[in-house]
Amino acid sequence: MRLGPSALLLLLLAAHAAAQGTSVQPEACRPPVLAVEQPSGPFTPGDAVSLLMAVENPNGAPVDSVRATLTTTAPAGWTATPAQRELTLGPKNVSITTLAVTAPNRGSGAGGGNVTILVTFVCTSGDIQTSASASETLSVALRAFAPPWPLVLGGFAVLAGGVTVLGLRRLQRGVAFVALGDAREVAPGRSVKFTFSVENRRGRPQQLTLVASDVPPGWALHLALETVELEPGEEKTIWVILKAPPQAQHAEEVPVSLRLLAGAREVAAADVRARVAVP
């Protein structure tokens, strides 16, 4: 709860009465009497809060006036700045000012601690100057951060799923197998050549077997290489010859699938298509 000026003055007068009851210095500079509004709760990171502060001069005659100097200390990353760092107060005079307290941004500075306000009086009585001081402490803290665990855990699940899918795709792309032109025309009884690029994207050598499937009856497929050996990062060009039968129908399209196997496991595949030329 914030204090109004009247409530702050009542607090100041109570503190003054207690100070007079315990320590009276009739011929010396009496220390200031302070009343500072306490923060209403933890600070949000980066927030600035203005707190009321009252400084009373309890000195009367023979003190003519006092010169008050306000200094502050704060935890690392925090700032505490009084609206006025120097005041001149007459006998029994009170000054109400403010103290601006700023919290650090999250991830920098201390999570909390004490802010100390020190007020030093220099009392003037004729040609004589004496001094006295008093301090007040405020306890400050950053508001605790409560992570949105359902969102965080959901994010981790999505990330883990993405990593798994990426890992599977990387495994599937351990060998790149691409047809350099996947459609060719061929005349009845003639042959057509298909060329492929094979690349080993793994960090170890691979020995692969090339097999063909879906070759129609009457058509013949010749493999230039049945076994392909690749060093890490190596790329090779291989080719196959597809021959059409003499009785092939004009405009007929024949799809053929070429597969690369590592043992019994298929690691890559490429499809090509031959179209019987129209005379």
C-alpha positions as CSV (number, residue, x, y, z in Angstrom):
1,M,0.0,0.0,0.0
2,R,1.4,3.4,-0.9
3,L,1.6,6.1,1.8
4,G,0.2,9.6,1.3
5,P,2.2,12.6,2.5
6,S,0.2,12.9,5.7
7,A,0.7,9.3,6.7
8,L,4.4,9.7,5.9
9,L,4.6,12.7,8.2
10,L,3.0,10.8,11.0
11,L,5.5,8.0,10.5
12,L,8.3,10.6,10.5
13,L,7.0,12.2,13.8
14,A,6.8,8.8,15.4
15,A,10.4,8.1,14.4
16,H,11.4,11.5,15.6
17,A,9.8,11.0,19.0
18,A,11.6,7.6,19.4
19,A,14.9,9.2,18.4
20,Q,14.4,12.0,21.0
21,G,13.6,9.5,23.7
22,T,16.8,7.6,23.2
23,S,19.4,10.1,22.1
24,V,19.4,13.9,22.7
25,Q,22.3,16.0,21.7
26,P,21.5,19.6,22.9
27,E,24.8,21.1,21.9
28,A,25.6,19.0,18.8
29,C,24.1,18.4,15.4
30,R,21.2,16.1,15.8
31,P,21.0,13.4,13.1
32,P,18.2,13.6,10.5
33,V,15.0,11.7,10.9
34,L,14.0,9.7,7.8
35,A,10.7,8.1,6.7
36,V,10.7,6.2,3.4
37,E,7.9,4.4,1.8
38,Q,8.5,0.6,1.3
39,P,8.0,-1.0,-2.0
40,S,4.5,-2.7,-2.3
41,G,6.0,-5.9,-3.6
42,P,8.5,-7.5,-5.9
43,F,9.6,-5.5,-9.0
44,T,9.0,-6.6,-12.6
45,P,12.3,-6.6,-14.4
46,G,13.1,-3.2,-15.9
47,D,10.4,-1.4,-13.9
48,A,10.9,1.9,-12.1
49,V,9.0,2.8,-9.0
50,S,8.8,6.2,-7.3
51,L,8.7,6.0,-3.5
52,L,7.8,8.9,-1.1
53,M,10.6,10.0,1.3
54,A,10.6,12.6,4.1
55,V,13.6,14.1,5.7
56,E,13.2,16.1,9.0
57,N,15.6,18.5,10.6
58,P,15.1,17.9,14.4
59,N,17.6,20.7,15.3
60,G,16.4,23.9,16.8
61,A,18.2,26.9,18.3
62,P,21.1,27.5,18.4
63,V,21.4,25.7,15.0
64,D,20.5,28.2,12.2
65,S,20.2,25.7,9.3
66,V,21.3,22.3,8.1
67,R,22.7,21.2,4.7
68,A,21.5,17.7,3.9
69,T,23.3,15.4,1.4
70,L,21.5,12.3,0.2
71,T,23.5,9.3,-1.1
72,T,22.3,5.8,-2.0
73,T,23.6,2.3,-2.5
74,A,21.8,-0.5,-4.3
75,P,22.3,-4.1,-5.4
76,A,24.2,-4.8,-8.7
77,G,22.1,-3.7,-11.6
78,W,19.6,-1.7,-9.5
79,T,19.5,2.1,-9.3
80,A,18.1,4.3,-6.5
81,T,18.0,8.0,-7.3
82,P,16.6,10.7,-5.0
83,A,14.7,13.6,-6.7
84,Q,17.0,16.0,-4.7
85,R,20.5,15.0,-3.6
86,E,21.0,18.2,-1.6
87,L,18.6,20.0,0.7
88,T,18.7,23.1,2.9
89,L,16.5,22.8,6.0
90,G,15.6,25.4,8.6
91,P,15.1,24.5,12.3
92,K,12.4,21.8,12.8
93,N,11.8,21.8,9.0
94,V,10.6,18.8,7.0
95,S,11.2,18.1,3.3
96,I,9.1,15.6,1.3
97,T,10.8,14.2,-1.8
98,T,10.8,11.0,-3.8
99,L,13.2,8.2,-4.4
100,A,13.2,6.5,-7.9
101,V,14.1,2.8,-7.7
102,T,14.7,0.9,-11.0
103,A,15.1,-2.8,-11.3
104,P,17.5,-4.5,-13.7
105,N,16.3,-6.3,-16.8
106,R,16.0,-10.0,-16.5
107,G,19.3,-11.8,-17.0
108,S,21.4,-8.9,-15.6
109,G,22.0,-7.6,-12.1
110,A,21.1,-9.1,-8.8
111,G,17.8,-10.7,-8.1
112,G,17.3,-8.6,-5.0
113,G,19.0,-7.1,-1.9
114,N,18.9,-3.9,0.1
115,V,18.8,-0.2,-1.0
116,T,20.3,2.1,1.6
117,I,19.6,5.8,1.8
118,L,22.2,7.8,3.8
119,V,21.4,11.4,4.8
120,T,24.2,13.5,6.2
121,F,23.5,16.8,8.0
122,V,26.0,19.7,8.3
123,C,24.6,21.9,11.0
124,T,25.6,25.6,11.1
125,S,25.5,27.5,14.4
126,G,27.1,30.9,14.0
127,D,30.7,30.1,12.8
128,I,30.5,26.5,14.0
129,Q,29.7,23.5,11.8
130,T,29.0,20.0,13.0
131,S,27.7,16.9,11.3
132,A,25.5,13.9,11.9
133,S,23.9,11.2,9.7
134,A,21.2,8.6,9.6
135,S,20.2,5.9,7.1
136,E,17.2,3.8,6.1
137,T,17.1,0.5,4.3
138,L,14.6,-0.8,1.8
139,S,14.4,-4.5,0.8
140,V,13.9,-5.0,-3.0
141,A,13.5,-8.2,-5.1
142,L,12.7,-9.2,-8.7
143,R,9.4,-10.9,-9.3
144,A,10.1,-14.7,-9.7
145,F,9.9,-15.9,-13.3
146,A,7.4,-18.8,-13.7
147,P,8.1,-20.5,-17.1
148,P,5.0,-21.7,-19.0
149,W,5.9,-25.3,-18.7
150,P,3.1,-26.7,-21.0
151,L,4.5,-24.4,-23.8
152,V,8.1,-25.2,-23.0
153,L,7.5,-29.0,-22.9
154,G,5.4,-28.7,-26.1
155,G,8.3,-26.8,-27.7
156,F,10.8,-29.5,-26.7
157,A,8.5,-32.2,-28.1
158,V,8.2,-30.4,-31.4
159,L,12.0,-29.8,-31.5
160,A,12.7,-33.5,-30.7
161,G,10.3,-34.6,-33.4
162,G,11.9,-32.2,-35.9
163,V,15.3,-33.6,-35.0
164,T,14.1,-37.1,-35.5
165,V,12.6,-36.4,-38.9
166,L,15.7,-34.5,-39.9
167,G,17.8,-37.5,-38.8
168,L,15.7,-39.9,-40.9
169,R,15.9,-37.6,-43.9
170,R,19.6,-37.4,-43.5
171,L,19.8,-41.2,-43.5
172,Q,17.6,-41.4,-46.6
173,R,19.9,-38.8,-48.3
174,G,23.0,-40.7,-47.4
175,V,23.2,-41.6,-51.1
176,A,22.0,-39.2,-53.8
177,F,20.8,-40.9,-56.9
178,V,19.5,-38.7,-59.7
179,A,18.6,-39.4,-63.4
180,L,20.2,-36.8,-65.7
181,G,17.2,-36.5,-67.9
182,D,14.4,-38.9,-67.0
183,A,12.6,-39.2,-70.4
184,R,14.0,-40.3,-73.7
185,E,12.5,-41.2,-77.1
186,V,13.5,-44.5,-78.8
187,A,12.6,-46.0,-82.2
188,P,11.3,-49.6,-82.4
189,G,14.1,-52.1,-82.3
190,R,16.6,-49.4,-81.2
191,S,18.3,-48.5,-77.9
192,V,18.3,-45.4,-75.7
193,K,20.9,-44.5,-73.0
194,F,20.0,-43.1,-69.6
195,T,22.6,-41.5,-67.4
196,F,22.6,-41.2,-63.6
197,S,24.6,-39.3,-60.9
198,V,25.4,-41.2,-57.7
199,E,26.9,-39.4,-54.7
200,N,28.0,-40.8,-51.3
201,R,27.0,-38.3,-48.7
202,R,28.2,-40.4,-45.7
203,G,31.5,-40.2,-43.9
204,R,32.4,-43.8,-44.7
205,P,32.9,-45.8,-48.0
206,Q,29.8,-47.5,-49.4
207,Q,29.4,-50.4,-51.8
208,L,26.0,-50.4,-53.6
209,T,24.2,-52.7,-56.0
210,L,22.2,-51.4,-58.9
211,V,19.1,-53.3,-59.9
212,A,16.3,-52.6,-62.3
213,S,12.6,-53.3,-62.0
214,D,9.4,-52.9,-64.0
215,V,11.1,-53.7,-67.3
216,P,8.2,-54.7,-69.7
217,P,8.3,-58.0,-71.6
218,G,10.2,-57.8,-74.8
219,W,12.3,-54.8,-73.7
220,A,15.9,-55.3,-72.6
221,L,17.9,-53.4,-70.1
222,H,21.7,-53.5,-69.9
223,L,23.5,-52.2,-66.8
224,A,27.0,-50.7,-67.4
225,L,27.7,-51.4,-63.7
226,E,26.0,-53.7,-61.3
227,T,28.1,-52.7,-58.3
228,V,29.1,-49.1,-57.4
229,E,31.8,-48.4,-54.9
230,L,32.1,-44.9,-53.5
231,E,34.5,-43.2,-51.1
232,P,33.1,-40.6,-48.6
233,G,31.9,-37.6,-50.6
234,E,32.7,-39.3,-54.0
235,E,30.3,-38.8,-56.9
236,K,30.2,-41.0,-60.0
237,T,28.2,-41.1,-63.3
238,I,26.7,-44.4,-64.3
239,W,24.5,-45.3,-67.3
240,V,22.1,-48.0,-68.5
241,I,20.9,-49.0,-72.0
242,L,17.3,-49.7,-72.7
243,K,16.4,-51.5,-76.0
244,A,12.9,-51.4,-77.5
245,P,11.6,-54.5,-79.3
246,P,10.9,-54.2,-83.0
247,Q,7.2,-54.6,-82.5
248,A,7.0,-51.7,-79.9
249,Q,3.9,-49.6,-80.5
250,H,4.3,-46.0,-81.6
251,A,3.7,-43.5,-78.8
252,E,4.0,-46.2,-76.2
253,E,5.5,-45.1,-72.9
254,V,7.6,-47.5,-70.8
255,P,8.5,-46.6,-67.2
256,V,11.6,-48.3,-65.6
257,S,12.7,-48.0,-62.0
258,L,16.4,-48.2,-61.0
259,R,17.2,-48.9,-57.3
260,L,20.4,-48.8,-55.3
261,L,20.8,-51.3,-52.5
262,A,23.1,-51.5,-49.5
263,G,22.9,-55.2,-48.9
264,A,19.2,-56.0,-48.9
265,R,18.2,-52.4,-48.0
266,E,17.2,-49.9,-50.6
267,V,19.0,-46.6,-50.0
268,A,17.9,-44.6,-53.2
269,A,15.8,-45.0,-56.3
270,A,15.3,-43.2,-59.6
271,D,12.6,-43.6,-62.3
272,V,13.1,-43.1,-66.0
273,R,10.6,-43.2,-68.9
274,A,11.1,-44.3,-72.6
275,R,8.6,-43.2,-75.2
276,V,8.4,-45.0,-78.5
277,A,9.1,-42.4,-81.3
278,V,6.4,-41.8,-83.8
279,P,7.8,-42.2,-87.3
